[in-house]
Amino acid sequence: MNEPDGIDWAALRHAYGSAADVPGRLRALYRPEEAEEAAEELHMSLYHQGGCVDSASVAALPFLVRAAADPAVTVRIDLLDLVTCIAREGNRVEPRWIAPGWAEAWEAAVTVLLPLLHDPSPEVRREVVTACGEAWGRADDALVALWARWPLEPAEVRHRIVRAVGRLAANSDRERESTVDRLWELTGPGAEVTARIGAVEALRAARPDRSDARYARVVTEVLTEDPEGGHFVLRAFRFLDDRAARTGLITRLLGHPDTKTRRNALEAAAGELSRWRSAVPALLPAVAELLGDPEPENRLFAARVLGMCGTAARPWADRLAAMATDEGEPYLPAQDHALWALARSGDPRCAAPLARRLGGERLGFAYFSVHSEGWWTHELSLSETLGPLSARAEVLLPPLRTRLRAVRSVDEARALCQTLTAWGPAAAPAVPELCALLESPAAVWAAEALAAIGPEAAAAVDRERLRALIDAPPRDQPFAPRAPALAYARLTGDHGPALALYLPRLGEPYGNDNPAILLGELGPAGAPYADRLRELLATDTVGWLPLRVGEALWRITGRADEVVPALVAAIEPYARGGVTRAVTETVRLLGAIGPAAAPAVPVLRAFLDADERPVEHGGWRSVPEDDELCAAARAALHAVSGGC
């Protein structure tokens, strides 16, 4: 494949910056020995974690689809998955996060994809079906093509067709009603279980504004009458509108004799708990019973659900403490999760075994955090497990410091430094080890930890070394200069290097939050920038910007009256759902402002009074994030009332 003429790849952007590397990776797709790595790198840079469609994705799309259509390419499945991921974001995110030209590029790509529904490989056809399910702008064409394949396809591809046609029908004109009729036919008792549940799911997607009592009938039949029905708990429960019925059915299925059904019931319970606060007393006792399940993975999952619910799991702390030992739980991954759950519940018995893990060969926790959706059971994050345990620092610091002195990888050093950053001043005994890391590839995270520790670190740190990091950061870390610059300012009081680095970015559409943090830390000395911050506060109304800019302006001027209305306006829409970390931090800022933040009282009360958690549902972070929001809202209400 020749690099296309007329495309200035270096001027385009992807998740890691300039897209100058994209043409080489596109060419590598045609070299079998390099194709897998190239596909993975393209996925990371063009899709990453979603949330936008970058200009590089728009330019690369025709070449991705062309390669996916070439039988000689060995990574066709991976490329089709990437195309689907990008197209899904193009349908999902706000227009401001989509680069110009996307709609035209995607329509052209669909023209190439539709003929691939006839590819000899069923695996390829399966992925093409999923990609075509995102062809909302050509929904009628896609529906005709998909239904034409229905009588020719094996079950695995048919399942994908059923799942794809729902959203397409919602965006269709002439094919909508015929698709709805076909889907109702698939819900009948004679149809395959997977097709019945999938058809209900597709009907809900096709007619999102219409409810139908027949959905619940089909789901209940599948889950209670079909011997295989329990395997489809996760997909089916979302179609039962009666919460009491869902809770009762989940509770019964948690005691089902089939191992897989109990696992699916656990995931269904997790889904309910992630959405409804009232589900905790209703479902958590039944979940806790599965701490003794004969299947190790079910014990692990039950412990994970209890840990997700934090202090609500305290009634089962003794069982979790027993599971955190070799005698009480022989399956080590389940033991890890029980130990994490014990820590999440606030039980001090977590400290000693965690200290032994830090000092031993088998840690049992990952050096990175996973933010994907769903109920995965990867290793838990070390820094997220230890981060909230600053009160146990006396027990945990000795083995942590020993591990830090013998650190074997950048990932390990980063995780340990992130833990110490979360502990702040409590991590002061680790200052010597952190100072030593300033000479390593982990210098960025060491600098952040030192800055979080504060005065004790400032008295010990090598200022010249810290200053040199700004100009000569570790290799392959393009983000690196920013963190040492901010740390240098906090530890030395010299804001000059950080201002020189950050201020040029203050007017850019991205990256304004850190410049605003820096200006806020200047306090009254930041007065020359107050007018510029006021401009940003008036134009940026969502995300981190209102928080960072509002806080900076308040710290500079001391005037709550000009920032509180903007902060309240920024969080009010989230009382209906979708709360992000930026919203929770804004709530904390309103608490710091105190009585002058009284206009925030209605939305703060709305956050606390809701039964449906106003955070994103459906993942392990839902309950912890909601707990943080509630704690921040309660503290803010207390501060606004003058501490009464």
VEXDREN-2710 file (C-alpha; in Angstrom, 1 decimal):
% VEXDREN-2710
k/r/px/py/pz
1/MET/0.0/0.0/0.0
2/ASN/1.4/3.4/-1.0
3/GLU/1.1/6.3/1.4
4/PRO/-1.8/8.5/-0.1
5/ASP/-0.8/11.7/-1.7
6/GLY/-2.2/14.9/-0.4
7/ILE/-2.6/13.8/3.2
8/ASP/-0.4/15.7/5.7
9/TRP/-0.4/13.0/8.4
10/ALA/1.9/15.0/10.7
11/ALA/-0.8/17.7/10.9
12/LEU/-3.5/15.2/11.9
13/ARG/-4.0/14.1/15.5
14/HIS/-4.7/10.9/17.3
15/ALA/-4.8/9.9/21.0
16/TYR/-1.0/10.3/21.4
17/GLY/-0.5/13.4/19.3
18/SER/0.8/13.7/15.8
19/ALA/-0.4/11.1/13.3
20/ALA/2.9/11.0/11.5
21/ASP/3.3/7.4/12.6
22/VAL/0.0/6.2/11.0
23/PRO/1.1/5.6/7.4
24/GLY/3.9/3.3/8.4
25/ARG/1.5/1.3/10.6
26/LEU/-1.0/1.1/7.7
27/ARG/1.7/-0.3/5.4
28/ALA/2.7/-2.8/8.1
29/LEU/-0.8/-4.4/8.0
30/TYR/0.2/-6.0/4.7
31/ARG/3.4/-7.6/6.2
32/PRO/2.3/-10.7/8.1
33/GLU/5.2/-10.6/10.5
34/GLU/4.4/-7.0/11.5
35/ALA/0.6/-6.9/11.1
36/GLU/-0.5/-7.9/14.6
37/GLU/1.6/-5.3/16.3
38/ALA/0.6/-2.6/13.7
39/ALA/-3.1/-3.4/14.2
40/GLU/-2.7/-3.2/18.0
41/GLU/-0.9/0.2/17.8
42/LEU/-3.5/1.6/15.4
43/HIS/-6.2/0.5/17.8
44/MET/-4.5/2.2/20.7
45/SER/-3.8/5.5/18.8
46/LEU/-6.9/5.8/16.7
47/TYR/-9.5/4.5/19.2
48/HIS/-7.6/4.3/22.5
49/GLN/-10.5/4.5/25.1
50/GLY/-13.0/6.2/22.8
51/GLY/-14.8/9.5/23.6
52/CYS/-14.0/11.1/20.2
53/VAL/-13.3/10.6/16.6
54/ASP/-9.9/12.2/15.8
55/SER/-8.8/13.7/12.5
56/ALA/-6.4/10.8/12.1
57/SER/-9.2/8.3/12.4
58/VAL/-11.1/10.0/9.6
59/ALA/-8.1/10.0/7.3
60/ALA/-7.2/6.4/8.2
61/LEU/-10.7/4.9/7.8
62/PRO/-10.6/4.2/4.1
63/PHE/-7.3/2.4/4.4
64/LEU/-8.5/0.3/7.4
65/VAL/-11.5/-0.8/5.5
66/ARG/-9.5/-1.5/2.4
67/ALA/-7.1/-3.7/4.4
68/ALA/-10.0/-5.5/6.2
69/ALA/-11.4/-6.3/2.8
70/ASP/-8.2/-7.9/1.5
71/PRO/-8.1/-11.7/2.0
72/ALA/-4.2/-11.5/2.1
73/VAL/-4.3/-9.4/5.3
74/THR/-3.9/-11.6/8.4
75/VAL/-5.5/-9.2/10.9
76/ARG/-8.9/-8.6/9.2
77/ILE/-10.9/-9.4/12.4
78/ASP/-8.8/-6.9/14.4
79/LEU/-9.3/-4.2/11.8
80/LEU/-13.0/-4.7/11.6
81/ASP/-13.2/-4.4/15.4
82/LEU/-11.3/-1.2/15.2
83/VAL/-13.6/0.2/12.5
84/THR/-16.6/-0.8/14.6
85/CYS/-15.2/0.9/17.7
86/ILE/-14.6/4.2/15.8
87/ALA/-18.0/4.1/14.1
88/ARG/-19.7/3.5/17.4
89/GLU/-18.1/6.6/18.9
90/GLY/-19.1/8.5/15.8
91/ASN/-22.7/7.6/16.6
92/ARG/-22.4/8.1/20.3
93/VAL/-20.4/11.2/21.2
94/GLU/-21.3/14.9/20.8
95/PRO/-20.6/16.5/17.4
96/ARG/-17.9/18.7/18.9
97/TRP/-15.8/15.6/19.6
98/ILE/-16.0/14.4/16.0
99/ALA/-13.4/15.6/13.5
100/PRO/-14.7/17.1/10.2
101/GLY/-15.3/14.7/7.4
102/TRP/-16.3/11.8/9.5
103/ALA/-19.8/11.4/8.2
104/GLU/-18.6/11.3/4.6
105/ALA/-15.8/8.9/5.4
106/TRP/-18.1/6.5/7.2
107/GLU/-20.7/6.5/4.4
108/ALA/-18.0/5.6/1.9
109/ALA/-16.6/2.9/4.2
110/VAL/-20.1/1.3/4.5
111/THR/-20.1/1.0/0.7
112/VAL/-17.0/-1.2/1.0
113/LEU/-18.3/-3.1/4.0
114/LEU/-21.7/-4.2/2.7
115/PRO/-20.2/-6.6/0.0
116/LEU/-18.0/-8.2/2.8
117/LEU/-21.3/-9.7/4.2
118/HIS/-20.6/-12.3/1.5
119/ASP/-17.0/-13.1/2.5
120/PRO/-16.1/-16.8/2.6
121/SER/-15.0/-16.5/6.3
122/PRO/-17.9/-16.7/8.9
123/GLU/-15.6/-14.9/11.4
124/VAL/-15.2/-12.0/9.0
125/ARG/-18.9/-11.9/8.2
126/ARG/-19.7/-11.9/11.9
127/GLU/-17.5/-8.8/12.5
128/VAL/-18.8/-7.1/9.3
129/VAL/-22.4/-7.5/10.7
130/THR/-21.4/-5.7/13.8
131/ALA/-19.7/-2.9/11.9
132/CYS/-22.7/-2.5/9.6
133/GLY/-24.9/-2.2/12.7
134/GLU/-23.3/1.2/13.1
135/ALA/-24.3/2.3/9.6
136/TRP/-27.2/4.5/10.9
137/GLY/-27.0/6.9/8.0
138/ARG/-27.6/4.1/5.6
139/ALA/-29.9/2.0/7.8
140/ASP/-32.3/0.9/5.1
141/ASP/-29.4/-0.4/2.9
142/ALA/-27.8/-2.2/5.8
143/LEU/-31.1/-3.8/6.9
144/VAL/-31.8/-5.2/3.5
145/ALA/-28.3/-6.6/3.2
146/LEU/-28.4/-8.2/6.7
147/TRP/-31.8/-9.8/6.4
148/ALA/-30.8/-11.2/3.0
149/ARG/-28.0/-13.1/4.8
150/TRP/-30.3/-14.4/7.5
151/PRO/-31.3/-17.8/5.9
152/LEU/-27.7/-18.4/4.8
153/GLU/-25.8/-17.8/8.1
154/PRO/-24.9/-20.1/11.0
155/ALA/-26.1/-19.4/14.5
156/GLU/-23.1/-17.3/15.5
157/VAL/-23.6/-14.8/12.7
158/ARG/-27.4/-14.8/13.1
159/HIS/-26.9/-13.7/16.7
160/ARG/-24.9/-10.7/15.5
161/ILE/-27.6/-9.9/12.9
162/VAL/-30.3/-9.8/15.6
163/ARG/-28.2/-7.5/17.8
164/ALA/-27.3/-5.2/14.8
165/VAL/-30.8/-4.6/13.4
166/GLY/-32.4/-3.0/16.4
167/ARG/-30.4/0.3/16.3
168/LEU/-30.6/0.3/12.5
169/ALA/-34.4/0.0/12.6
170/ALA/-34.5/3.0/15.0
171/ASN/-32.8/5.0/12.3
172/SER/-34.6/3.5/9.3
173/ASP/-37.5/4.7/7.2
174/ARG/-38.8/2.1/4.8
175/GLU/-37.4/-1.0/6.5
176/ARG/-38.4/-0.3/10.1
177/GLU/-41.8/-1.9/10.3
178/SER/-40.8/-5.1/8.4
179/THR/-37.8/-5.4/10.8
180/VAL/-40.0/-5.1/13.8
181/ASP/-42.3/-7.8/12.5
182/ARG/-39.4/-10.1/11.9
183/LEU/-38.1/-9.5/15.4
184/TRP/-41.5/-10.3/17.0
185/GLU/-41.5/-13.6/15.1
186/LEU/-38.1/-14.4/16.7
187/THR/-39.5/-13.9/20.2
188/GLY/-41.9/-16.9/20.0
189/PRO/-41.5/-20.1/22.2
190/GLY/-40.3/-22.1/19.2
191/ALA/-37.3/-19.9/18.6
192/GLU/-33.8/-20.4/20.0
193/VAL/-33.2/-18.9/23.4
194/THR/-30.4/-16.7/22.3
195/ALA/-32.6/-15.4/19.4
196/ARG/-35.6/-14.7/21.7
197/ILE/-33.6/-12.6/24.1
198/GLY/-31.7/-10.9/21.3
199/ALA/-34.9/-10.1/19.5
200/VAL/-36.4/-8.4/22.7
201/GLU/-33.2/-6.4/23.0
202/ALA/-33.4/-5.4/19.3
203/LEU/-37.1/-4.4/19.6
204/ARG/-36.2/-2.2/22.6
205/ALA/-33.5/-0.5/20.5
206/ALA/-35.8/-0.2/17.5
207/ARG/-38.5/1.5/19.5
208/PRO/-36.8/3.1/22.4
209/ASP/-39.8/5.4/23.2
210/ARG/-42.3/2.5/23.4
211/SER/-42.7/-0.1/26.2
212/ASP/-44.5/-3.4/25.6
213/ALA/-45.7/-5.9/28.2
214/ARG/-44.7/-8.7/25.9
215/TYR/-41.0/-8.0/26.6
216/ALA/-41.4/-9.0/30.2
217/ARG/-43.4/-12.1/29.2
218/VAL/-40.7/-13.4/26.9
219/VAL/-37.9/-12.7/29.4
220/THR/-39.8/-14.4/32.3
221/GLU/-40.5/-17.4/30.1
222/VAL/-36.8/-17.7/29.2
223/LEU/-35.5/-17.3/32.7
224/THR/-38.0/-19.5/34.5
225/GLU/-39.1/-22.1/32.0
226/ASP/-36.2/-22.8/29.7
227/PRO/-33.5/-25.0/31.2
228/GLU/-30.8/-23.0/29.4
229/GLY/-32.5/-19.6/30.2
230/GLY/-30.4/-18.8/33.2
231/HIS/-27.4/-18.3/30.9
232/PHE/-29.0/-15.2/29.5
233/VAL/-29.6/-13.4/32.8
234/LEU/-27.4/-10.4/32.0
235/ARG/-29.0/-9.5/28.7
236/ALA/-32.5/-10.3/29.8
237/PHE/-32.9/-8.5/33.0
238/ARG/-32.7/-5.0/31.5
239/PHE/-36.0/-5.7/29.8
240/LEU/-37.9/-6.4/33.1
241/ASP/-39.2/-3.0/34.0
242/ASP/-40.6/-4.1/37.4
243/ARG/-37.7/-3.7/39.8
244/ALA/-39.3/-5.9/42.5
245/ALA/-39.7/-8.7/39.9
246/ARG/-36.0/-8.3/38.9
247/THR/-34.8/-8.4/42.5
248/GLY/-36.9/-11.5/43.3
249/LEU/-35.7/-13.3/40.2
250/ILE/-32.1/-12.4/40.7
251/THR/-32.3/-13.7/44.3
252/ARG/-33.7/-17.0/43.2
253/LEU/-31.2/-17.4/40.4
254/LEU/-28.3/-16.7/42.9
255/GLY/-29.3/-20.1/44.4
256/HIS/-29.7/-21.9/41.1
257/PRO/-27.9/-25.3/40.9
258/ASP/-26.2/-24.4/37.6
259/THR/-22.8/-22.7/38.2
260/LYS/-22.9/-20.5/35.1
261/THR/-26.4/-19.3/36.0
262/ARG/-25.3/-18.3/39.5
263/ARG/-22.4/-16.4/37.9
264/ASN/-24.8/-14.6/35.5
265/ALA/-27.1/-13.9/38.5
266/LEU/-24.1/-12.3/40.3
267/GLU/-23.5/-10.1/37.3
268/ALA/-27.2/-9.2/37.2
269/ALA/-27.0/-8.3/40.9
270/ALA/-23.9/-6.2/40.3
271/GLY/-25.8/-4.4/37.6
272/GLU/-28.7/-3.6/39.9
273/LEU/-26.4/-2.5/42.7
274/SER/-24.5/-0.3/40.3
275/ARG/-27.7/1.5/39.4
276/TRP/-30.0/1.6/42.5
277/ARG/-29.0/2.5/46.0
278/SER/-32.0/0.6/47.4
279/ALA/-30.7/-2.6/45.8
280/VAL/-27.9/-2.8/48.4
281/PRO/-30.0/-4.1/51.3
282/ALA/-32.2/-6.1/49.0
283/LEU/-29.5/-8.0/47.2
284/LEU/-26.2/-7.8/49.1
285/PRO/-27.1/-10.5/51.6
286/ALA/-27.9/-13.0/48.8
287/VAL/-24.6/-12.1/47.1
288/ALA/-22.7/-12.6/50.3
289/GLU/-24.0/-16.2/50.5
290/LEU/-21.9/-17.0/47.4
291/LEU/-18.7/-16.3/49.3
292/GLY/-19.0/-20.0/50.0
293/ASP/-19.9/-21.1/46.4
294/PRO/-18.1/-24.3/45.3
295/GLU/-17.0/-22.5/42.1
296/PRO/-13.9/-20.4/42.8
297/GLU/-14.7/-17.8/40.2
298/ASN/-18.1/-17.3/41.8
299/ARG/-16.5/-16.8/45.2
300/LEU/-14.2/-14.3/43.6
301/PHE/-17.1/-12.4/41.9
302/ALA/-19.1/-12.3/45.1
303/ALA/-16.1/-10.8/47.0
304/ARG/-15.7/-8.3/44.1
305/VAL/-19.4/-7.2/44.4
306/LEU/-19.1/-6.8/48.2
307/GLY/-15.9/-4.8/47.8
308/MET/-17.7/-2.6/45.2
309/CYS/-20.3/-1.7/47.8
310/GLY/-17.6/-0.5/50.3
311/THR/-18.7/0.0/53.9
312/ALA/-22.1/-1.7/53.1
313/ALA/-20.1/-5.0/53.2
314/ARG/-19.1/-4.6/56.8
315/PRO/-21.6/-7.2/58.1
316/TRP/-19.6/-9.8/56.2
317/ALA/-16.1/-8.5/57.2
318/ASP/-15.4/-11.6/59.2
319/ARG/-16.0/-13.8/56.2
320/LEU/-13.9/-11.6/54.0
321/ALA/-11.1/-11.6/56.6
322/ALA/-11.1/-15.4/56.7
323/MET/-11.0/-15.5/52.9
324/ALA/-8.0/-13.3/52.9
325/THR/-5.9/-16.2/54.2
326/ASP/-4.5/-19.3/52.6
327/GLU/-6.5/-21.4/55.0
328/GLY/-9.8/-19.7/54.3
329/GLU/-9.5/-19.4/50.5
330/PRO/-7.2/-21.7/48.5
331/TYR/-8.0/-19.9/45.2
332/LEU/-5.5/-17.1/45.2
333/PRO/-7.4/-14.7/42.9
334/ALA/-10.4/-15.0/45.1
335/GLN/-8.2/-14.4/48.1
336/ASP/-6.9/-11.2/46.4
337/HIS/-10.5/-9.9/45.9
338/ALA/-11.5/-10.7/49.4
339/LEU/-8.5/-8.7/50.7
340/TRP/-9.5/-5.8/48.5
341/ALA/-13.1/-6.0/49.7
342/LEU/-11.9/-6.0/53.3
343/ALA/-9.9/-2.8/52.6
344/ARG/-12.8/-1.2/50.8
345/SER/-15.0/-1.9/53.8
346/GLY/-12.6/0.0/56.0
347/ASP/-11.7/-2.9/58.2
348/PRO/-8.2/-2.5/59.7
349/ARG/-7.5/-6.3/59.4
350/CYS/-6.6/-5.6/55.8
351/ALA/-3.3/-3.9/56.7
352/ALA/-1.2/-6.8/57.9
353/PRO/-1.9/-9.1/54.9
354/LEU/-1.4/-6.2/52.5
355/ALA/2.0/-5.5/54.1
356/ARG/2.9/-9.2/53.7
357/ARG/2.0/-8.9/50.0
358/LEU/4.2/-5.9/49.5
359/GLY/7.1/-7.7/51.1
360/GLY/6.6/-11.0/49.3
361/GLU/7.0/-12.4/45.9
362/ARG/3.4/-12.7/45.0
363/LEU/1.8/-9.3/45.1
364/GLY/-1.6/-10.3/43.6
365/PHE/-2.4/-6.8/42.4
366/ALA/-1.8/-5.1/39.1
367/TYR/0.5/-2.1/38.5
368/PHE/-2.1/-0.5/36.3
369/SER/-5.8/0.4/36.5
370/VAL/-8.5/-0.9/34.1
371/HIS/-11.3/1.5/33.1
372/SER/-13.2/-0.6/30.7
373/GLU/-17.0/-1.1/31.1
374/GLY/-18.5/-4.4/32.2
375/TRP/-17.9/-6.9/34.9
376/TRP/-14.4/-8.0/34.1
377/THR/-12.4/-9.8/36.8
378/HIS/-8.9/-8.7/35.9
379/GLU/-6.3/-8.2/38.7
380/LEU/-7.2/-5.3/40.9
381/SER/-5.1/-2.1/40.8
382/LEU/-2.4/-1.9/43.5
383/SER/-2.6/1.9/43.7
384/GLU/-6.4/1.9/43.9
385/THR/-6.3/-0.7/46.6
386/LEU/-3.7/1.0/48.8
387/GLY/-4.5/4.6/47.9
388/PRO/-7.3/5.1/50.4
389/LEU/-5.3/3.5/53.2
390/SER/-3.2/6.4/54.4
391/ALA/-4.4/5.7/57.9
392/ARG/-2.6/2.4/57.7
393/ALA/0.6/3.9/56.4
394/GLU/2.5/3.0/59.6
395/VAL/2.0/-0.7/58.8
396/LEU/2.3/-0.5/55.0
397/LEU/5.2/2.0/54.6
398/PRO/8.1/-0.3/55.7
399/PRO/7.5/-3.0/53.1
400/LEU/6.5/-0.4/50.5
401/ARG/9.7/1.5/50.9
402/THR/11.7/-1.7/50.7
403/ARG/9.9/-2.5/47.5
404/LEU/10.5/1.0/46.1
405/ARG/14.3/0.6/46.7
406/ALA/14.4/-2.6/44.7
407/VAL/11.8/-1.6/42.1
408/ARG/12.1/-3.7/38.9
409/SER/10.1/-1.8/36.3
410/VAL/8.7/1.6/35.5
411/ASP/5.1/0.2/35.9
412/GLU/5.9/-1.0/39.4
413/ALA/7.5/2.3/40.4
414/ARG/4.6/4.2/38.9
415/ALA/2.0/2.2/41.0
416/LEU/4.0/2.7/44.2
417/CYS/4.4/6.4/43.6
418/GLN/0.7/6.8/42.8
419/THR/0.0/5.2/46.2
420/LEU/2.3/7.6/48.0
421/THR/0.8/10.5/46.1
422/ALA/-2.7/9.5/47.4
423/TRP/-1.3/9.3/50.9
424/GLY/0.1/12.8/50.8
425/PRO/1.9/13.9/54.0
426/ALA/1.5/10.4/55.6
427/ALA/4.0/9.2/53.0
428/ALA/6.8/11.5/54.3
429/PRO/9.0/8.6/55.5
430/ALA/9.4/7.6/51.8
431/VAL/11.0/10.9/50.7
432/PRO/14.5/9.4/50.4
433/GLU/13.3/6.6/48.1
434/LEU/11.3/9.1/46.0
435/CYS/14.3/11.4/45.7
436/ALA/16.3/8.5/44.4
437/LEU/13.7/7.8/41.8
438/LEU/14.2/11.3/40.3
439/GLU/17.2/9.8/38.6
440/SER/15.1/7.0/37.0
441/PRO/12.5/6.7/34.2
442/ALA/9.8/6.9/37.0
443/ALA/10.9/10.4/37.8
444/VAL/7.6/12.0/36.8
445/TRP/5.6/10.0/39.3
446/ALA/8.2/10.4/42.0
447/ALA/8.0/14.2/41.5
448/GLU/4.2/14.1/41.8
449/ALA/4.4/12.1/45.1
450/LEU/7.0/14.5/46.5
451/ALA/4.8/17.4/45.7
452/ALA/1.8/15.7/47.4
453/ILE/3.9/15.1/50.6
454/GLY/4.6/18.8/50.9
455/PRO/7.1/20.6/53.2
456/GLU/9.1/17.6/54.3
457/ALA/9.7/16.7/50.7
458/ALA/10.5/20.3/49.8
459/ALA/13.2/20.4/52.5
460/ALA/14.9/17.3/51.1
461/VAL/14.5/17.4/47.3
462/ASP/17.3/18.2/44.9
463/ARG/15.9/21.3/43.3
464/GLU/18.4/21.3/40.5
465/ARG/17.5/17.8/39.5
466/LEU/13.8/18.6/39.6
467/ARG/14.3/21.6/37.5
468/ALA/16.4/19.6/35.0
469/LEU/13.5/17.2/34.6
470/ILE/11.4/19.9/33.0
471/ASP/13.9/20.4/30.2
472/ALA/15.1/16.8/29.9
473/PRO/12.3/14.4/30.9
474/PRO/12.6/10.6/30.6
475/ARG/12.5/9.3/27.1
476/ASP/9.3/8.2/25.4
477/GLN/7.2/10.3/27.8
478/PRO/5.9/13.3/25.8
479/PHE/3.7/14.3/28.7
480/ALA/6.5/14.3/31.2
481/PRO/7.6/18.0/31.4
482/ARG/4.2/19.1/32.7
483/ALA/4.2/17.1/35.9
484/PRO/7.7/18.0/37.1
485/ALA/6.9/21.7/36.2
486/LEU/3.9/21.6/38.5
487/ALA/5.8/19.7/41.2
488/TYR/8.7/22.1/41.0
489/ALA/6.3/25.0/41.5
490/ARG/4.7/23.4/44.5
491/LEU/8.0/22.3/46.2
492/THR/10.1/25.4/45.5
493/GLY/7.6/28.2/45.2
494/ASP/9.1/29.1/41.8
495/HIS/6.2/29.1/39.4
496/GLY/8.2/30.6/36.5
497/PRO/9.0/27.3/34.6
498/ALA/5.5/26.0/34.9
499/LEU/4.0/29.3/33.8
500/ALA/6.2/29.3/30.7
501/LEU/5.1/25.8/29.9
502/TYR/1.4/26.0/30.7
503/LEU/0.3/29.5/29.8
504/PRO/0.6/29.1/26.0
505/ARG/-2.0/26.3/26.3
506/LEU/-4.6/28.4/28.2
507/GLY/-6.5/29.3/25.1
508/GLU/-6.4/25.8/23.5
509/PRO/-9.6/23.6/23.3
510/TYR/-7.8/20.9/25.3
511/GLY/-5.4/21.0/28.2
512/ASN/-6.8/24.1/29.9
513/ASP/-7.3/22.4/33.3
514/ASN/-3.7/22.2/34.4
515/PRO/-2.9/25.8/33.5
516/ALA/-5.9/26.9/35.5
517/ILE/-4.8/24.8/38.5
518/LEU/-1.4/26.5/38.3
519/LEU/-2.9/30.0/38.2
520/GLY/-5.2/29.1/41.1
521/GLU/-2.1/28.1/43.2
522/LEU/-0.7/31.6/42.6
523/GLY/-3.5/33.0/44.7
524/PRO/-3.8/36.8/44.6
525/ALA/-0.6/36.9/42.5
526/GLY/-2.5/35.5/39.7
527/ALA/-4.7/38.7/39.3
528/PRO/-3.2/39.6/35.9
529/TYR/-4.9/36.5/34.5
530/ALA/-8.3/36.9/36.1
531/ASP/-9.9/38.5/33.1
532/ARG/-8.8/35.6/30.9
533/LEU/-10.2/33.1/33.4
534/ARG/-13.5/35.0/33.4
535/GLU/-13.7/34.6/29.6
536/LEU/-13.1/30.9/29.9
537/LEU/-15.6/30.5/32.7
538/ALA/-18.3/32.1/30.4
539/THR/-17.5/29.9/27.4
540/ASP/-16.6/26.5/28.8
541/THR/-19.6/25.0/30.7
542/VAL/-18.9/21.3/31.0
543/GLY/-16.2/18.9/32.2
544/TRP/-13.1/19.9/34.1
545/LEU/-12.9/23.5/32.7
546/PRO/-15.6/25.1/34.8
547/LEU/-14.2/23.5/37.9
548/ARG/-10.5/24.3/37.3
549/VAL/-11.2/27.8/36.0
550/GLY/-13.8/28.6/38.7
551/GLU/-11.5/27.4/41.5
552/ALA/-8.6/29.4/40.1
553/LEU/-10.7/32.6/39.9
554/TRP/-12.0/32.1/43.4
555/ARG/-8.5/31.5/44.8
556/ILE/-7.2/34.6/43.0
557/THR/-10.0/37.0/43.7
558/GLY/-11.7/35.5/46.7
559/ARG/-15.1/36.3/45.1
560/ALA/-17.5/33.4/45.3
561/ASP/-20.3/35.4/43.7
562/GLU/-18.8/35.3/40.2
563/VAL/-17.9/31.6/40.3
564/VAL/-20.7/29.8/42.2
565/PRO/-23.4/30.4/39.6
566/ALA/-21.1/28.9/36.9
567/LEU/-20.2/25.9/39.1
568/VAL/-23.8/25.2/40.0
569/ALA/-24.8/25.5/36.3
570/ALA/-22.1/23.1/35.4
571/ILE/-23.3/20.3/37.8
572/GLU/-27.1/20.8/37.7
573/PRO/-27.7/18.7/34.6
574/TYR/-25.9/15.8/36.2
575/ALA/-28.6/15.5/38.9
576/ARG/-30.4/13.4/36.2
577/GLY/-27.3/11.2/35.7
578/GLY/-23.9/10.9/34.1
579/VAL/-21.9/12.3/37.0
580/THR/-18.2/12.3/36.2
581/ARG/-15.2/12.8/38.5
582/ALA/-15.2/16.5/37.5
583/VAL/-18.7/16.9/38.9
584/THR/-17.7/15.3/42.2
585/GLU/-14.6/17.5/42.5
586/THR/-16.9/20.6/41.8
587/VAL/-19.1/19.5/44.7
588/ARG/-16.0/19.4/46.9
589/LEU/-15.0/22.9/45.7
590/LEU/-18.5/24.2/46.6
591/GLY/-17.9/22.8/50.1
592/ALA/-14.6/24.5/50.3
593/ILE/-16.3/27.8/49.3
594/GLY/-18.7/27.3/52.2
595/PRO/-21.8/29.4/53.0
596/ALA/-21.4/31.6/49.9
597/ALA/-22.2/28.4/47.9
598/ALA/-25.8/28.3/49.2
599/PRO/-27.2/28.4/45.6
600/ALA/-25.9/24.8/45.2
601/VAL/-28.1/23.4/48.0
602/PRO/-30.9/22.2/45.7
603/VAL/-28.6/20.2/43.4
604/LEU/-26.6/18.8/46.3
605/ARG/-29.8/17.6/47.9
606/ALA/-30.9/16.1/44.6
607/PHE/-27.7/14.1/44.4
608/LEU/-28.4/12.7/47.9
609/ASP/-32.1/12.1/47.6
610/ALA/-31.9/10.0/44.4
611/ASP/-32.4/6.3/44.5
612/GLU/-31.0/5.8/41.0
613/ARG/-27.3/6.6/41.3
614/PRO/-26.5/9.7/39.2
615/VAL/-23.2/8.2/38.0
616/GLU/-22.6/6.0/35.0
617/HIS/-24.0/2.5/35.6
618/GLY/-22.8/-0.9/34.7
619/GLY/-19.3/-1.1/36.0
620/TRP/-17.2/-1.8/39.1
621/ARG/-16.6/1.9/39.6
622/SER/-20.3/2.9/39.7
623/VAL/-20.8/2.4/43.5
624/PRO/-17.5/3.8/44.6
625/GLU/-18.0/6.9/42.4
626/ASP/-21.5/7.3/43.8
627/ASP/-20.2/6.9/47.4
628/GLU/-17.6/9.6/46.7
629/LEU/-20.3/11.9/45.3
630/CYS/-22.5/11.4/48.3
631/ALA/-19.7/12.0/50.8
632/ALA/-18.7/15.2/48.9
633/ALA/-22.4/16.4/48.8
634/ARG/-22.9/15.7/52.5
635/ALA/-19.7/17.5/53.4
636/ALA/-20.6/20.4/51.1
637/LEU/-24.1/20.8/52.7
638/HIS/-22.5/20.8/56.1
639/ALA/-20.1/23.5/55.1
640/VAL/-22.7/25.6/53.3
641/SER/-24.8/25.5/56.4
642/GLY/-21.9/26.9/58.4
643/GLY/-21.0/23.6/60.0
644/CYS/-24.3/23.3/61.8
END
